[in-house]
Amino acid sequence: MSARMPVVFVSHGAPDALLHAPETVACWRRLGQQMPKPAAILVISAHWEARKPTVSLSGAPVTLHDFSGFSPTLYHMQYPAPGAPALAERVATLLSAADIASDLHPGRGLDHGAWVPLSVMYPQADIPVVQLSLDRTASTVSHAAIGHALAALRDEGVLIIASGAITHNFGWLDRQTENATTPLPQAKIFTDWIADRLEAHDETALLTYRTAPYGAEAHPSEEHILPLFVALGAADGDKSKRCCPYFTYGSLAMDAYMWGAAAQA
């Protein structure tokens, strides 16, 4: 494949975004339509953390329903995409070349941070998918370095998708509001700050996001924003394009970003 693949970040929201967030679903569908079809997909999801970056070797990753309390419809959904063990090995090799220690997992499946948006972007489930974990002890800078180490995959037909959240504070949630055109002010202020800093290519500010207005409050724990920094590293200086659906549950920003040539089309 000659064209360099883009990089994508999606806010996957609650698992029931598939059922109750039509603007978000439409955004994911457009992303899938705007990009060249990848040879394989590498997903970095907020819902897999390990002691070091860990890559799934599974040739047939199962669909993980790693949530509770949602509609029974969600538990019947499957995303039977094939795995790509050779790509997993390639990821480990690239990380090693950048002096980043990693592990391989023999059978990790696809968590909802992966299969929920993928089921809209690529509903045929015919593209091989590999998952890479976060490093639960590493910083924003370290996760950007992981992304930078993997940027070469973009020239090998691999689509890198980072799946997390721009805002993720359960204390901010309004469970009576599925889609909010007027979200919690703190959530909107931080979400727009992220958008402004990405537009300005201000990586220094982004990497120290916790000092931004409501940055620490938006992420009491960091796992849902760390995928953004993997995407930022893999973007390798490319310009980003924002997709901005309504907030869900009053404060979950559902913003998505694409970097690369497809983002400018």
Stockholm file with secondary structure:
# STOCKHOLM 1.0

chainA/1-265         MSARMPVVFVSHGAPDALLHAPETVACWRRLGQQMPKPAAILVISAHWEARKPTVSLSGAPVTLHDFSGFSPTLYHMQYPAPGAPALAERVATLLSAADIASDLHPGRGLDHGAWVPLSVMYPQADIPVVQLSLDRTASTVSHAAIGHALAALRDEGVLIIASGAITHNFGWLDRQTENATTPLPQAKIFTDWIADRLEAHDETALLTYRTAPYGAEAHPSEEHILPLFVALGAADGDKSKRCCPYFTYGSLAMDAYMWGAAAQA
#=GR chainA/1-265 SS CCSCCCEEEEECCSTTHHHHCHHHHHHHHHHHHHSCCCSEEEEEEEEEEESSCEEECCSSCCBCCCCCSSCHHHHTCCCCCCCCHHHHHHHHHHHHHTTCCCEEESSCCBCHHHHHHHHHHSTTCCSCEEEEEEETTCCHHHHHHHHHHHGGGGGGTEEEEEEECSCCCGGGCCTTCSEESSCCHHHHHHHHHHHHHHHTTCHHHHHTGGGSTTHHHHCSSSTTTHHHHHHHHHHTTCCEEEECCCEETTTBCCCEEEESHHHHC
#=GC SS_cons         CCSCCCEEEEECCSTTHHHHCHHHHHHHHHHHHHSCCCSEEEEEEEEEEESSCEEECCSSCCBCCCCCSSCHHHHTCCCCCCCCHHHHHHHHHHHHHTTCCCEEESSCCBCHHHHHHHHHHSTTCCSCEEEEEEETTCCHHHHHHHHHHHGGGGGGTEEEEEEECSCCCGGGCCTTCSEESSCCHHHHHHHHHHHHHHHTTCHHHHHTGGGSTTHHHHCSSSTTTHHHHHHHHHHTTCCEEEECCCEETTTBCCCEEEESHHHHC
//
